[in-house]
Amino acid sequence: MNMKILVLVAVLCLVVSTHAERHSKTDMGDSPMIQERKCLPPGKPCYGATQKIPCCGVCSHNNCT
């Protein structure tokens, strides 16, 4: 009887950990806290606030600085 309980607990732990790992991998791509922030390096052309990817620094005279 005790062996059946131990096996049941071990199987449940395995199922729960596999389920949690699967969800943590899918959440990682969706989380804005984990995603790397993309920005344009200095010297690249920029167009102010209407561009999709901002400058890493400041957009000055249509160039990132």
Gaussian input, Z-matrix of N, CA and C with variables (Angstrom, degrees):
# hf/3-21g

backbone

0 1
 N
 C     1     B1
 C     2     B2     1     A1
 N     3     B3     2     A2     1     D1
 C     4     B4     3     A3     2     D2
 C     5     B5     4     A4     3     D3
 N     6     B6     5     A5     4     D4
 C     7     B7     6     A6     5     D5
 C     8     B8     7     A7     6     D6
 N     9     B9     8     A8     7     D7
 C    10    B10     9     A9     8     D8
 C    11    B11    10    A10     9     D9
 N    12    B12    11    A11    10    D10
 C    13    B13    12    A12    11    D11
 C    14    B14    13    A13    12    D12
 N    15    B15    14    A14    13    D13
 C    16    B16    15    A15    14    D14
 C    17    B17    16    A16    15    D15
 N    18    B18    17    A17    16    D16
 C    19    B19    18    A18    17    D17
 C    20    B20    19    A19    18    D18
 N    21    B21    20    A20    19    D19
 C    22    B22    21    A21    20    D20
 C    23    B23    22    A22    21    D21
 N    24    B24    23    A23    22    D22
 C    25    B25    24    A24    23    D23
 C    26    B26    25    A25    24    D24
 N    27    B27    26    A26    25    D25
 C    28    B28    27    A27    26    D26
 C    29    B29    28    A28    27    D27
 N    30    B30    29    A29    28    D28
 C    31    B31    30    A30    29    D29
 C    32    B32    31    A31    30    D30
 N    33    B33    32    A32    31    D31
 C    34    B34    33    A33    32    D32
 C    35    B35    34    A34    33    D33
 N    36    B36    35    A35    34    D34
 C    37    B37    36    A36    35    D35
 C    38    B38    37    A37    36    D36
 N    39    B39    38    A38    37    D37
 C    40    B40    39    A39    38    D38
 C    41    B41    40    A40    39    D39
 N    42    B42    41    A41    40    D40
 C    43    B43    42    A42    41    D41
 C    44    B44    43    A43    42    D42
 N    45    B45    44    A44    43    D43
 C    46    B46    45    A45    44    D44
 C    47    B47    46    A46    45    D45
 N    48    B48    47    A47    46    D46
 C    49    B49    48    A48    47    D47
 C    50    B50    49    A49    48    D48
 N    51    B51    50    A50    49    D49
 C    52    B52    51    A51    50    D50
 C    53    B53    52    A52    51    D51
 N    54    B54    53    A53    52    D52
 C    55    B55    54    A54    53    D53
 C    56    B56    55    A55    54    D54
 N    57    B57    56    A56    55    D55
 C    58    B58    57    A57    56    D56
 C    59    B59    58    A58    57    D57
 N    60    B60    59    A59    58    D58
 C    61    B61    60    A60    59    D59
 C    62    B62    61    A61    60    D60
 N    63    B63    62    A62    61    D61
 C    64    B64    63    A63    62    D62
 C    65    B65    64    A64    63    D63
 N    66    B66    65    A65    64    D64
 C    67    B67    66    A66    65    D65
 C    68    B68    67    A67    66    D66
 N    69    B69    68    A68    67    D67
 C    70    B70    69    A69    68    D68
 C    71    B71    70    A70    69    D69
 N    72    B72    71    A71    70    D70
 C    73    B73    72    A72    71    D71
 C    74    B74    73    A73    72    D72
 N    75    B75    74    A74    73    D73
 C    76    B76    75    A75    74    D74
 C    77    B77    76    A76    75    D75
 N    78    B78    77    A77    76    D76
 C    79    B79    78    A78    77    D77
 C    80    B80    79    A79    78    D78
 N    81    B81    80    A80    79    D79
 C    82    B82    81    A81    80    D80
 C    83    B83    82    A82    81    D81
 N    84    B84    83    A83    82    D82
 C    85    B85    84    A84    83    D83
 C    86    B86    85    A85    84    D84
 N    87    B87    86    A86    85    D85
 C    88    B88    87    A87    86    D86
 C    89    B89    88    A88    87    D87
 N    90    B90    89    A89    88    D88
 C    91    B91    90    A90    89    D89
 C    92    B92    91    A91    90    D90
 N    93    B93    92    A92    91    D91
 C    94    B94    93    A93    92    D92
 C    95    B95    94    A94    93    D93
 N    96    B96    95    A95    94    D94
 C    97    B97    96    A96    95    D95
 C    98    B98    97    A97    96    D96
 N    99    B99    98    A98    97    D97
 C   100   B100    99    A99    98    D98
 C   101   B101   100   A100    99    D99
 N   102   B102   101   A101   100   D100
 C   103   B103   102   A102   101   D101
 C   104   B104   103   A103   102   D102
 N   105   B105   104   A104   103   D103
 C   106   B106   105   A105   104   D104
 C   107   B107   106   A106   105   D105
 N   108   B108   107   A107   106   D106
 C   109   B109   108   A108   107   D107
 C   110   B110   109   A109   108   D108
 N   111   B111   110   A110   109   D109
 C   112   B112   111   A111   110   D110
 C   113   B113   112   A112   111   D111
 N   114   B114   113   A113   112   D112
 C   115   B115   114   A114   113   D113
 C   116   B116   115   A115   114   D114
 N   117   B117   116   A116   115   D115
 C   118   B118   117   A117   116   D116
 C   119   B119   118   A118   117   D117
 N   120   B120   119   A119   118   D118
 C   121   B121   120   A120   119   D119
 C   122   B122   121   A121   120   D120
 N   123   B123   122   A122   121   D121
 C   124   B124   123   A123   122   D122
 C   125   B125   124   A124   123   D123
 N   126   B126   125   A125   124   D124
 C   127   B127   126   A126   125   D125
 C   128   B128   127   A127   126   D126
 N   129   B129   128   A128   127   D127
 C   130   B130   129   A129   128   D128
 C   131   B131   130   A130   129   D129
 N   132   B132   131   A131   130   D130
 C   133   B133   132   A132   131   D131
 C   134   B134   133   A133   132   D132
 N   135   B135   134   A134   133   D133
 C   136   B136   135   A135   134   D134
 C   137   B137   136   A136   135   D135
 N   138   B138   137   A137   136   D136
 C   139   B139   138   A138   137   D137
 C   140   B140   139   A139   138   D138
 N   141   B141   140   A140   139   D139
 C   142   B142   141   A141   140   D140
 C   143   B143   142   A142   141   D141
 N   144   B144   143   A143   142   D142
 C   145   B145   144   A144   143   D143
 C   146   B146   145   A145   144   D144
 N   147   B147   146   A146   145   D145
 C   148   B148   147   A147   146   D146
 C   149   B149   148   A148   147   D147
 N   150   B150   149   A149   148   D148
 C   151   B151   150   A150   149   D149
 C   152   B152   151   A151   150   D150
 N   153   B153   152   A152   151   D151
 C   154   B154   153   A153   152   D152
 C   155   B155   154   A154   153   D153
 N   156   B156   155   A155   154   D154
 C   157   B157   156   A156   155   D155
 C   158   B158   157   A157   156   D156
 N   159   B159   158   A158   157   D157
 C   160   B160   159   A159   158   D158
 C   161   B161   160   A160   159   D159
 N   162   B162   161   A161   160   D160
 C   163   B163   162   A162   161   D161
 C   164   B164   163   A163   162   D162
 N   165   B165   164   A164   163   D163
 C   166   B166   165   A165   164   D164
 C   167   B167   166   A166   165   D165
 N   168   B168   167   A167   166   D166
 C   169   B169   168   A168   167   D167
 C   170   B170   169   A169   168   D168
 N   171   B171   170   A170   169   D169
 C   172   B172   171   A171   170   D170
 C   173   B173   172   A172   171   D171
 N   174   B174   173   A173   172   D172
 C   175   B175   174   A174   173   D173
 C   176   B176   175   A175   174   D174
 N   177   B177   176   A176   175   D175
 C   178   B178   177   A177   176   D176
 C   179   B179   178   A178   177   D177
 N   180   B180   179   A179   178   D178
 C   181   B181   180   A180   179   D179
 C   182   B182   181   A181   180   D180
 N   183   B183   182   A182   181   D181
 C   184   B184   183   A183   182   D182
 C   185   B185   184   A184   183   D183
 N   186   B186   185   A185   184   D184
 C   187   B187   186   A186   185   D185
 C   188   B188   187   A187   186   D186
 N   189   B189   188   A188   187   D187
 C   190   B190   189   A189   188   D188
 C   191   B191   190   A190   189   D189
 N   192   B192   191   A191   190   D190
 C   193   B193   192   A192   191   D191
 C   194   B194   193   A193   192   D192

   B1=1.4573
   B2=1.5341
   B3=1.3331
   B4=1.4589
   B5=1.5233
   B6=1.3299
   B7=1.4653
   B8=1.5299
   B9=1.3277
   B10=1.4663
   B11=1.5308
   B12=1.3188
   B13=1.4668
   B14=1.5241
   B15=1.3258
   B16=1.4644
   B17=1.5225
   B18=1.3266
   B19=1.4648
   B20=1.5230
   B21=1.3165
   B22=1.4655
   B23=1.5298
   B24=1.3182
   B25=1.4649
   B26=1.5273
   B27=1.3325
   B28=1.4663
   B29=1.5213
   B30=1.3230
   B31=1.4678
   B32=1.5235
   B33=1.3148
   B34=1.4646
   B35=1.5268
   B36=1.3216
   B37=1.4679
   B38=1.5197
   B39=1.3214
   B40=1.4604
   B41=1.5234
   B42=1.3200
   B43=1.4658
   B44=1.5239
   B45=1.3135
   B46=1.4682
   B47=1.5248
   B48=1.3283
   B49=1.4660
   B50=1.5256
   B51=1.3304
   B52=1.4666
   B53=1.5214
   B54=1.3127
   B55=1.4652
   B56=1.5318
   B57=1.3254
   B58=1.4684
   B59=1.5192
   B60=1.3287
   B61=1.4625
   B62=1.5244
   B63=1.3142
   B64=1.4629
   B65=1.5231
   B66=1.3292
   B67=1.4634
   B68=1.5205
   B69=1.3096
   B70=1.4609
   B71=1.5221
   B72=1.3367
   B73=1.4639
   B74=1.5196
   B75=1.3330
   B76=1.4607
   B77=1.5177
   B78=1.3278
   B79=1.4588
   B80=1.5206
   B81=1.3246
   B82=1.4583
   B83=1.5301
   B84=1.3138
   B85=1.4548
   B86=1.5113
   B87=1.3203
   B88=1.4558
   B89=1.5213
   B90=1.2984
   B91=1.4533
   B92=1.5253
   B93=1.3422
   B94=1.4614
   B95=1.5265
   B96=1.3408
   B97=1.4568
   B98=1.5274
   B99=1.3276
   B100=1.4583
   B101=1.5266
   B102=1.3178
   B103=1.4580
   B104=1.5235
   B105=1.3132
   B106=1.4563
   B107=1.5211
   B108=1.3137
   B109=1.4607
   B110=1.5176
   B111=1.3165
   B112=1.4611
   B113=1.5210
   B114=1.3276
   B115=1.4573
   B116=1.5243
   B117=1.3266
   B118=1.4612
   B119=1.5249
   B120=1.3365
   B121=1.4645
   B122=1.5253
   B123=1.3269
   B124=1.4726
   B125=1.5283
   B126=1.3387
   B127=1.4580
   B128=1.5165
   B129=1.3235
   B130=1.4666
   B131=1.5246
   B132=1.3348
   B133=1.4712
   B134=1.5285
   B135=1.3277
   B136=1.4607
   B137=1.5249
   B138=1.3319
   B139=1.4605
   B140=1.5207
   B141=1.3114
   B142=1.4590
   B143=1.5160
   B144=1.3222
   B145=1.4630
   B146=1.5227
   B147=1.3279
   B148=1.4645
   B149=1.5270
   B150=1.3226
   B151=1.4621
   B152=1.5248
   B153=1.3376
   B154=1.4629
   B155=1.5257
   B156=1.3223
   B157=1.4621
   B158=1.5201
   B159=1.3327
   B160=1.4695
   B161=1.5245
   B162=1.3055
   B163=1.4663
   B164=1.5265
   B165=1.3331
   B166=1.4744
   B167=1.5272
   B168=1.3164
   B169=1.4617
   B170=1.5146
   B171=1.3466
   B172=1.4632
   B173=1.5216
   B174=1.3326
   B175=1.4626
   B176=1.5300
   B177=1.3349
   B178=1.4535
   B179=1.5189
   B180=1.3273
   B181=1.4683
   B182=1.5313
   B183=1.3468
   B184=1.4696
   B185=1.5278
   B186=1.3244
   B187=1.4615
   B188=1.5251
   B189=1.3387
   B190=1.4686
   B191=1.5214
   B192=1.3156
   B193=1.4686
   B194=1.5153
   A1=110.77
   A2=116.59
   A3=120.02
   A4=111.34
   A5=116.43
   A6=120.65
   A7=110.55
   A8=117.35
   A9=121.15
   A10=110.45
   A11=116.17
   A12=120.39
   A13=110.17
   A14=117.36
   A15=120.61
   A16=111.57
   A17=116.78
   A18=120.45
   A19=110.03
   A20=117.26
   A21=121.30
   A22=111.03
   A23=117.42
   A24=121.39
   A25=110.36
   A26=117.56
   A27=120.97
   A28=111.23
   A29=117.24
   A30=120.80
   A31=110.35
   A32=117.48
   A33=120.16
   A34=111.43
   A35=117.38
   A36=120.47
   A37=111.05
   A38=116.69
   A39=120.88
   A40=111.24
   A41=116.83
   A42=120.99
   A43=110.54
   A44=117.23
   A45=121.19
   A46=110.75
   A47=117.67
   A48=119.39
   A49=111.50
   A50=117.54
   A51=120.61
   A52=110.43
   A53=116.63
   A54=121.40
   A55=110.42
   A56=116.96
   A57=120.78
   A58=111.03
   A59=117.53
   A60=120.44
   A61=110.87
   A62=116.73
   A63=120.81
   A64=110.30
   A65=117.03
   A66=120.05
   A67=112.04
   A68=118.37
   A69=119.66
   A70=110.61
   A71=118.15
   A72=120.83
   A73=111.15
   A74=117.84
   A75=119.44
   A76=111.10
   A77=117.83
   A78=120.83
   A79=111.86
   A80=117.05
   A81=120.81
   A82=111.36
   A83=117.26
   A84=119.96
   A85=113.20
   A86=117.03
   A87=121.45
   A88=112.94
   A89=117.66
   A90=120.80
   A91=111.60
   A92=118.56
   A93=120.00
   A94=112.21
   A95=117.67
   A96=120.51
   A97=111.45
   A98=116.70
   A99=120.89
   A100=111.25
   A101=117.07
   A102=120.06
   A103=110.72
   A104=114.26
   A105=119.65
   A106=108.81
   A107=116.61
   A108=120.92
   A109=108.76
   A110=116.27
   A111=121.19
   A112=109.21
   A113=115.41
   A114=119.87
   A115=108.83
   A116=115.07
   A117=121.23
   A118=110.50
   A119=117.55
   A120=120.55
   A121=111.16
   A122=117.79
   A123=121.24
   A124=111.56
   A125=115.58
   A126=121.79
   A127=114.18
   A128=117.92
   A129=120.88
   A130=109.24
   A131=117.02
   A132=119.44
   A133=110.98
   A134=114.92
   A135=120.40
   A136=109.19
   A137=114.74
   A138=119.89
   A139=112.03
   A140=117.57
   A141=120.42
   A142=112.91
   A143=116.07
   A144=121.98
   A145=113.61
   A146=118.89
   A147=120.33
   A148=113.41
   A149=118.68
   A150=119.76
   A151=110.83
   A152=115.35
   A153=120.54
   A154=112.06
   A155=118.48
   A156=122.38
   A157=108.09
   A158=118.34
   A159=120.43
   A160=112.10
   A161=115.58
   A162=121.39
   A163=108.88
   A164=115.68
   A165=119.83
   A166=109.45
   A167=116.21
   A168=121.35
   A169=109.89
   A170=115.23
   A171=121.91
   A172=109.03
   A173=117.06
   A174=121.93
   A175=107.56
   A176=115.77
   A177=121.14
   A178=109.14
   A179=117.28
   A180=123.67
   A181=111.07
   A182=116.01
   A183=124.53
   A184=113.83
   A185=118.21
   A186=123.25
   A187=109.26
   A188=115.00
   A189=119.48
   A190=109.46
   A191=116.10
   A192=120.52
   A193=109.87
   D1=-45.13
   D2=180.00
   D3=-64.20
   D4=-35.50
   D5=179.79
   D6=-65.11
   D7=-38.98
   D8=179.24
   D9=-64.43
   D10=-39.65
   D11=179.14
   D12=-65.90
   D13=-42.95
   D14=178.79
   D15=-63.23
   D16=-41.89
   D17=178.42
   D18=-64.59
   D19=-42.22
   D20=179.17
   D21=-62.29
   D22=-43.81
   D23=178.78
   D24=-64.16
   D25=-41.84
   D26=179.54
   D27=-63.53
   D28=-42.68
   D29=179.35
   D30=-65.59
   D31=-42.45
   D32=178.92
   D33=-63.14
   D34=-40.42
   D35=177.61
   D36=-62.70
   D37=-41.48
   D38=179.13
   D39=-63.88
   D40=-43.87
   D41=-179.76
   D42=-64.28
   D43=-44.54
   D44=-178.59
   D45=-65.31
   D46=-42.50
   D47=-178.94
   D48=-68.36
   D49=-37.38
   D50=177.18
   D51=-65.46
   D52=-41.84
   D53=179.19
   D54=-64.04
   D55=-43.38
   D56=179.91
   D57=-66.04
   D58=-39.50
   D59=179.50
   D60=-65.41
   D61=-40.99
   D62=179.60
   D63=-62.22
   D64=-43.08
   D65=-179.36
   D66=-72.08
   D67=-32.77
   D68=179.28
   D69=-68.14
   D70=-33.10
   D71=178.13
   D72=-69.60
   D73=-38.76
   D74=179.79
   D75=-73.80
   D76=-33.87
   D77=179.73
   D78=-70.78
   D79=-27.39
   D80=-175.84
   D81=-61.82
   D82=-39.97
   D83=-179.60
   D84=-72.61
   D85=-24.50
   D86=-177.18
   D87=-89.58
   D88=-18.05
   D89=-173.25
   D90=-79.22
   D91=123.36
   D92=178.29
   D93=-70.19
   D94=-18.97
   D95=179.57
   D96=-72.52
   D97=-26.48
   D98=-175.81
   D99=-95.79
   D100=-29.26
   D101=-177.11
   D102=-65.50
   D103=141.31
   D104=178.17
   D105=-74.93
   D106=136.04
   D107=179.81
   D108=-77.73
   D109=127.73
   D110=-179.73
   D111=-98.32
   D112=138.02
   D113=177.54
   D114=-152.81
   D115=161.01
   D116=-179.29
   D117=-83.53
   D118=133.90
   D119=179.65
   D120=-73.74
   D121=165.16
   D122=177.77
   D123=-57.88
   D124=141.02
   D125=179.32
   D126=97.23
   D127=-17.23
   D128=179.08
   D129=-78.94
   D130=146.74
   D131=178.48
   D132=-68.26
   D133=144.82
   D134=178.28
   D135=-137.42
   D136=163.32
   D137=-174.99
   D138=-130.55
   D139=24.47
   D140=177.90
   D141=82.40
   D142=-147.90
   D143=-172.23
   D144=-74.08
   D145=-13.77
   D146=-175.94
   D147=-85.48
   D148=-7.71
   D149=-178.08
   D150=-79.46
   D151=152.46
   D152=-176.59
   D153=-74.50
   D154=-41.37
   D155=-179.82
   D156=-106.75
   D157=119.18
   D158=-177.81
   D159=-76.34
   D160=166.39
   D161=174.25
   D162=-72.99
   D163=150.74
   D164=173.98
   D165=-67.90
   D166=-30.60
   D167=178.28
   D168=-110.43
   D169=-112.92
   D170=-177.12
   D171=-125.73
   D172=144.35
   D173=174.60
   D174=-88.82
   D175=112.09
   D176=-177.40
   D177=-132.21
   D178=124.06
   D179=-179.13
   D180=54.82
   D181=44.21
   D182=178.80
   D183=60.77
   D184=23.69
   D185=173.52
   D186=-136.15
   D187=141.07
   D188=175.56
   D189=-72.50
   D190=137.45
   D191=177.45
   D192=-124.54

